[in-house]
Amino acid sequence: MPRQSEALILRTYPFHEADLLVTFFTRTEGKIRGVAKAAKRSKRRFGGALEPLTHVTAHWEEKEKQELVRLDSCDIISSPLEH
């Protein structure tokens, strides 16, 4: 089921070859962990949106009985790197 919410990126970890494991916090869902497929390669979908403390609109999809969500894209609202 596709979901969307404003979120704060908390942390990212390398995962497999080109993926990132992303921890983000939303007001409605709380802390969520998910996989951003090909995030190390795709500048179009993620760009600098996965830097810690970046305020984003996150788009993800949940599947039943899976702990991790699939993070599809993030649109930057504000970034700590904007100075």
C-alpha positions as CSV (number, residue, x, y, z in Angstrom):
1,M,0.0,0.0,0.0
2,P,1.6,3.3,-1.1
3,R,2.1,5.9,1.7
4,Q,3.3,9.5,1.8
5,S,4.2,11.8,4.7
6,E,6.5,14.5,5.8
7,A,9.5,13.0,7.5
8,L,12.9,13.7,9.0
9,I,15.8,11.5,7.8
10,L,17.6,10.1,10.9
11,R,20.3,7.8,9.5
12,T,21.3,5.8,6.4
13,Y,23.4,2.7,6.2
14,P,24.9,0.9,3.1
15,F,22.9,-2.1,2.2
16,H,23.8,-4.5,-0.6
17,E,25.6,-3.1,-3.6
18,A,23.8,0.1,-4.5
19,D,21.0,0.3,-1.9
20,L,20.7,2.2,1.4
21,L,18.9,1.2,4.6
22,V,17.1,4.4,5.7
23,T,15.7,5.3,9.1
24,F,13.2,8.2,9.1
25,F,10.7,9.6,11.5
26,T,7.1,10.7,10.6
27,R,4.6,12.4,12.9
28,T,1.8,10.0,12.0
29,E,3.7,6.7,11.7
30,G,6.7,7.2,14.1
31,K,10.1,5.7,13.3
32,I,10.2,3.7,10.1
33,R,13.1,1.7,8.5
34,G,13.1,1.0,4.8
35,V,15.3,0.2,1.8
36,A,16.0,2.8,-0.8
37,K,16.7,0.6,-3.9
38,A,19.6,1.9,-6.1
39,A,19.9,5.0,-3.9
40,K,23.7,5.2,-4.4
41,R,23.1,5.4,-8.2
42,S,19.9,7.3,-8.6
43,K,20.5,11.0,-8.2
44,R,17.0,11.8,-9.8
45,R,15.0,9.9,-7.1
46,F,16.9,10.8,-4.0
47,G,19.7,13.4,-4.8
48,G,20.8,14.8,-1.4
49,A,17.4,14.0,0.2
50,L,18.8,11.1,2.3
51,E,21.3,13.2,4.3
52,P,20.7,13.1,8.1
53,L,18.3,15.7,9.5
54,T,16.9,16.5,6.0
55,H,13.1,17.4,6.2
56,V,11.4,15.6,3.3
57,T,8.2,14.4,1.8
58,A,8.8,10.6,1.8
59,H,7.0,8.2,-0.5
60,W,7.1,4.6,0.5
61,E,5.3,1.3,0.1
62,E,4.5,-1.2,2.9
63,K,4.0,-4.9,2.4
64,E,2.3,-7.2,4.8
65,K,4.6,-9.2,7.2
66,Q,7.7,-7.3,6.2
67,E,9.6,-5.2,8.7
68,L,11.2,-2.9,6.1
69,V,9.3,-0.7,3.8
70,R,10.4,0.2,0.2
71,L,11.3,3.9,0.0
72,D,10.4,5.0,-3.5
73,S,11.4,8.7,-3.5
74,C,12.0,11.8,-1.3
75,D,11.3,15.4,-2.1
76,I,13.4,17.9,0.0
77,I,11.4,20.4,2.0
78,S,14.5,21.8,3.9
79,S,18.0,20.6,4.3
80,P,20.7,21.4,6.9
81,L,23.2,21.7,4.0
82,E,21.3,24.7,2.5
83,H,23.7,27.4,3.8
